[in-house]
């Protein structure tokens, strides 16, 4: 798919624990003519889905192989331990990996945490999925360390969780297949995730700006004096309402006129006596 092609829908994959509802809502507001379809995919399979072109972009967990995929890190999750509500850990606000030394800690095959050394006692087997491990914890067998979003996803009334302060963390990212140029709709979704406004210059489909109305220039010679003169019936130039001395023109107290009609330069003063 090239940058100029516009598909009928935008296909977004996401791994369990990620909640894309906020970004989907913004997409539907900005691009109501382009449907967005969602597909939840396991952390182990999501990169294959992107490479196969079965999704245009996806929310994944780092690390990402940058050979053929691009990625933008978004946030880091808190790591928690899931235990029964009556477990001794439930009485603490937070724990360390050392506090789990005597516990059987399940390590499911879809675990997303990068452990150097798994805490606690090794389990006899590895559950296939996080959901399977949750069932074992609910049965009173062992505990499970996972990103907090997965603990919320598999919430049960008989279970609770507490932060593990020194455990590895999980980082969520937006990833998509590398392409030059980046497809328009992928660029649109990147902008939404990064919080760009609809009129951002980085967007590919900005809302066209409305042209500004031109301001009319005043006519030549018009000004405060000209406008005032127009109201009093004087000319815009030589017919100003004040004489050269700065005093207001008007009737001469001795009967003469302060200004000749038409703005002429007639002098005012005493009338000449006839001989």
Secondary structure, 3 states (H helix, E strand, C coil): CCCCCCCCEEEEEECCCCCCHHHHHHHHHHCCCCEEEEEECCCCCHHHHHHCCCCCEEEEECCCCCCCEEEEEEEEECEEEEEECCCHHHHCCEECHHHHCCCEEECCCCCCCCCCCCCCECCCCCCCCHHHHHHHHHCCCCEEEEEHHHHHHCCCCCEEEEEECCCCCEEEEEEEECCCCCCHHHHHHHHHHCCCCCCCCCCCCCCCCCCCCCCCCCCCCCCHHHHHHHHHCCCCCCCCCECCCCCECCECCCCCECCCHHHCCCCCCCCCCCC
